[in-house]
Amino acid sequence: MTSFDDNLAQLFAYEEFLATFAYSYLGSNDGRKFLDRLGNGKPLIYVPANCPTIQYKPRDGRFPTSEFGYNGVVVYAYDLDDKGRTTNIRVLSEAPGKRFADAVERFVSTWRADVSNVREECRINQLQIHSFYTEAGI
Amino acid sequence: MLEARIWGKKLKILVIGAAACVAAATGFAQALDWQDDYRSYSAAMEARQWDKARTAAESAWRGSRKALPDGDTKAYLAQNYVELVYQSDMEAAIEPLKDAVRLGELGYGNDNMPVATLQFLLESAEAWLNQRNRGATNRAFEAFSKVDPADAMLPEVVLARMLVARRLLSHNRPEDAASFAGQLSEDLQNARGARSLIVNAEGIRAVAISNTKPLGENGVATSRARVKDPKVGEFLDRVGEGIRAIRRARAVYPI
């Protein structure tokens, strides 16, 4: 398992946490446009060279009803075994505090990926950021 | 008098022989006590034995209060103790800080640490130790504007700035918290400060910005019509500024 800088992970979480408010107020499409106008930061996710895009099913989760109205972000990593199951799920950082990590672990543990013809190097250390937000008007 | 920095600590080096002449008039035994303690402090600092240095610095300062009249030497000894204890035991720093501020207001010791810096450290400590003391938080916030930029990145001042930003946030002053933490983050980035400190400052800024949202903590789910509210535009400007700041902070990481 490669290590991931804790400070960088936390900065990812804070950046995405602020971004959730653009989505909240402007909606997903206009929020994305708003963020694009800020210019491009360095990419949030590092992907090893020559790794194929991995297909998942299912890959959605339910917004935890107990947290409705709150925004938050979880940065996490996991590995995929040779059957496409998620393993070794680990939360790298959260913002604004501990709120959504348990929900993320529940979602991610149910994912299954098609890893046929995906070499091991491309199955480990999958880094993801999960944002939670409610949109104005919902 | 000589000045030196050991691990970022700014300390005044006293020339004991000269100071002893002043002390001798008030009692030989007392004078020896604080001088011996001061020598122990200096030796411990050189050896980076912080606990030993702290104990000796406290003894030297307390001894000087009995043995010496108000003056620079007494002020330096109080400041030396403050600089050792502020980050590890803020409660213990209050008494020497009050003494150092009093002496600074009389014009003593300002060439080592100006009274404005000491006042900021004192108000920040009071604000941090008394969570409900909004007055202390406000005084600390105001006091920082008088701190000399040359002192703004001293380790104990950086800690105090971080704590004041957190207090501003907990006292429901998110806009002040965002600007205060933001300035700290940018100062740290310019000084190539520790990444963990930058992250802490950016975290306070991000949370503070999110708390300035015009519809309240749960209000994001109220009405899309309110998105046209000019306050929403102002809020999104702050979001944009915050994101740009974080991107600057993480630009130092190779990806």
Interface residues (C-beta under 8 A of the other chain):
Chain A: D5 N7 L8 Q10 L11 F12 Y14 E15 F17 L18 A19 F21 A22 S24 Y25 L26 F34 L35 L38 G39 G41 K42 P43 Y46 F68 G69 Y70 N71 A95 P96 Y133 T134 E135 A136 G137 I138
Chain B: R195 S196 I198 V199 E202 G203 A206 V207 I209 S210 K213 L215 E217 N218 G219 V220 A221 T222 S223 R224 A225 R226 V227 V232 F235 L236 V239 G240 G242 I243 R244 I246 R247 A249 R250 A251 Y253 I255
